[in-house]
Every structure is written in C-alpha cells, then in structure tokens.
Amino acid sequence: MSDTSSDTILLVDDEASLREPLAEYLSGQGFTVHEAESAAKARSLLLQLKPDLVLADIMMPGEDGLSLTRHLVETRDLPVILLTARGEATDRIVGLEVGADDYVVKPFEPRELVARIRSVLRRARRGGKAQNAIEDNAHYLFDGWRLDPFKQQLTDPDEVAVPISTAEFRMLRAFLDNANKVLDRDRLLDMVQGREAHLFDRAVDNQISRLRRKIEADTRNPQLILTVRGGGYRFAADVRRVAPDTFA
C-alpha cells in the first residue's frame, strides 16, 4: 500500500492544460488532489482545507507563486514545492529564500515530481513527530533570549515577542541545536530547506542576514551568529533547554 494514500495536495496552476492532467496523474499515485487556478482561489480553498503539501506554479496572473509561498511560510506550517518554467539559478534562489521546500523546473518528469513530493512529506512528518515529543517542546535559552519551538515564538531579553518567519525559525533552531559548531552553507541549507546543492549559498546568507537583524545588537559586529572564513557560520552562545511549564 502506498504511504501517500492519506496525503492531500493543493495544486495551484493557472494553466489547465498542465494542471488537470497532473492532478489526474497524482491522484493515480495515491494522493488526494485539490486544484486552484490562481493564488486567490488557493487562499479561498485553504480556509476549508488542510492539505499536507502545496504545489504552486511561480508564474501566474495576479498574485504569483512566490507571494503565495511567502504567505504560507509566514502563516501556516505547510510544505511548498514550486513549479517554474525558469531554469535560472536566481529564480530558484528566490524561491528557496521565501521558504519553499523544493522546486521543479518545467517541463519535468512526473515520476521525479512524485519522488520530490514524497521526500518533502517524509521530512515534514519527521519534523512533526519531533515537534510533538515532550522533550522537543523544551524552550531554548540563549544570551537572554528564549525560543519556544512549539509556538515558534521568539522572545527577547525584555520578554518582548519578536516576530519570526518559519524560515527564520528553522534557521535559528538549526543553530541552537548545533551551538558552537561550524556549519557550512550546504549543511545549513540541507537542515533548513532539505536541499543539498552549492548553488544556493546566497539563500543561506540572506536568511542569516535577516535573522541577525532580529537577534544581534549590532549587525555590523555580530556576537551570536559568527561568520567563519571559508567554513560557514558558528552560533557562539551557550544554549540551554528548559521545560515549557517553567514559563507557565
């Protein structure tokens, strides 16, 4: 029996000639597929549906797939795979920067797409199981800051909540789980996005720049996220885990 029998996909693409046969193919692979011809329709469906994954075309009239992805990453814990007719590295980088979990360039082999969908869903399930573990809900404490992994909430030393996107949360948690270790860009990208490609160094650098603006007193002289010449980055702070009920 397929392990995807209960997985639901929201397919967002304005081209019916691609969307409809792709939806039929994915249904034949055991997925439950809902179709949307625009980002606006997708937003409407998401008020009623709770898909396991969103498959979205980048180039659409009106709101594009990048904007929709940014919205999903910031407001919902949903894996996103982008479909793009563009093969340039810059376009792929932008997709990863806004928080997409993967991308597929058109025209694509349907079997490859299914393999990527299943891979992303497996990572999401592993993350969900860990998220539900009692010990994994313990808060992270570092340099006066606190990160609640269950609520994905960051609190500064004055106990003021600091808004943080899902992409920033993933990056920060990767650092906190590997404090004082040097992490190169490929390793960080693999932990945060599930990608293992050297083409996306800039995506990592840009995410770290945004994260530094949140937690560093002086971004020109960072004290927490240090750049290691030729090696990547190191989180230079002592990190403790504390039970959630400590802050109840």
N, C-alpha and C positions, 0 to 999 in steps of 0.2 A: 504493500500500500504506500502511496506517495506521502511523504511527510509534509506536503503542501496542501493537503486536502481541505484544511480549515483556514488557509491563508487567503486574505482578501486584498485585492489590488485595486487602487483607483488609478485608471489610465486617463491622462489628460493630454489630448492632442486635437488640434483643430482640423487636421486632415482625415476625413472619414475614410478615405481610400487606404490609409495606413492603420488608423485606429480600430476599425471594425474587424478586419482580418486578424490583427494582432490580438484583439480581445478574444476572438474565437480560438486562436492558437493557444493562448494562455489558459483559457477555460479547459481546453483539451489536455493541458498539462496538470490539471487538478486544482487550479486557482479559481476563486470566485472573483469575477471582474466587473467593476462598475466603470462606465465611460462618462467622460466630460469633454465637451468640445471647446471649453475655454476655462481660464482660471476662475472667472466669476462663477461658472457652473460648478467647478470643483469646490469652491468655497461654500456654495449652497449645499452640495451633497455632504460636505464634511460636518454640517450641522446635524445630520441624521446618521451618518456612517462613521464607523471606527475601523478604517482599513488598517492592515498590517504594514502596507507599503504604498507609496505614491510613485507612479511612473509618469514623469511630466516632460513634454516637449519644451525646449527653450524658446524657440521662435514661434510665438502665437500673437494674433492680433489683440490689441488691448494689453492687459497685464501679461507679461511674459513669464516663462517658467522659472527664471531666476528670482523674480519678485515673489512668486508663489512659494518657492523653496525657502526664501528668507522668512516669509511669514510663518511657514510650517515649523521651521527650526526654532523660531523665537517663541512660538505659542503652543506647539504640540510636539510630543515626543514621537515623531513619525519618521521612519527611514525614507529617503528620497533618492531615486535614480533618475538622472536627467537623460533625455534623448536629444541629440543635437546633430544637425546636418553639417556643423562646422568642425573641422578637424584640427584647427589651430590650437597650439598649446595655451595661448592666452585665454581663449574661451573656456577651455577645460579648467584652467586655474581658477577663473572667476566662479565657475560652478562649485568647485570644492571650497573656495573661500566663503561662500554664503552658507555652506553647511551641508551640501549634497553628499550622500554616502558613496555614490559612484556615478558614472556617466557611460553612455554607449553612443558611438558615432554612427549615424545613418549613412549608407544602408548597413544593416547589421544582420548577422546570422541569428535567427530566432533561438536556436539552441544555446548560443553564447549568452543571450539576454536572460534566458531562464536560469542558466548557471549563475549569473551575476545576481539575479533576484534571490535565489536560494542562499547564496553566500552572504548577502546583506541581511537576510532574515535570520540566518544562523547567528550572526554577530549580534543582532538585536535581541534574540532570545537569550544568549549568554549574558548580555548586559542586564536584561530584565530579571533573570534569575538571581544574579548577583545583587541587583538593586533591592530585591525583596528579602535577602538574607539579613537577619538581625544585626550581625556583626558588621555588615557592609553599610548599614544606616548610621553608624557612628560618625559623629561630626569630626571634621578635620580642623585642628587649631594650628595656626602658624603666625608668628610675629604679631599677635593681637587680633588677627583675622580669624573668621570662622566660616567654614563651608558645610552646609547641610546637604549631603548627597541625595537624600530622598526628595526634598523640595527643590533641589538645585538652587539653593539660596545662599548668597554670599553676604556676609556681614562684616563691616569694617571695625576697627578697634573701638569706635564710639558707639557700637551696636546699631549702626545705621545700615539698612539693607542697600546693597549696591546692585543695580540691575546687571544681569549677566545672561548672555545668549547661550543657547545649547552648545554651540561650537566652542565658545569661551569656557563653558563649564567642562566640556570634555578635555580641553587642553589643560586647564588648571588641575583637574583631577589626575591626569597623566603625570603631571609634575609632582603632585602631592604624594602619589603612590610610588614615586621614584626619586624622592628628595635626596639632594646631594649626589645624584648620579648624572653623568654626562649622557645626554640623549641626543643623538644626531637627528637630522631632519627626516630621514627616511623612517626611523623608528617612531618618531613623534607622529608622522603622517599615518603610519600603519596603525598606531594605537587610537588616533583620533578619528581618522577617516576610513581606515581599512584599506588604504592604498599602499602599494609598495613600489613607487616609481619616483626616480630622482627628478622628474620634470617639474615637480610641484613644490620646490623649495620655497618659492615666493609665497605660496599659500600659507605655509607654516610661519614664515617671517611676519606676514601681515596679521595673522591671528595673534601671534605673540605681541606684536606692537599694540594691538587693541587691548590685550589682557594687561600689558604693562600700564596702560593709561588708567586701568581700573585699580591696580593694587600697588603701584610704585609711587612714592612721594615725589620723585624726580625721574622722569622717564629718560632724561639725558644721562643720568648716573644711576642706573638700576641697581638695587641691592638684593632683590629677591630672584628675579629671572636673569641670570648672567649668561652672556654670550661667551662661548668657549671657542677660541680661534681654531679653525679647522676641524672642530669637533661637534658643534651644535650648541646646545644650551644646558645649563645646570640650575636647578632650583636650590638656592643657597639659604635655606631656613630649616630649623628644626620643626618637624611636624608631629603632632600628637593626635591620637584618636580618642574621642570621649563619647560615652554613651549618650544617646539623644535625650533621655529623661533628665540629664544634668541641667538642661536648659528649659525644662518644662515649667 
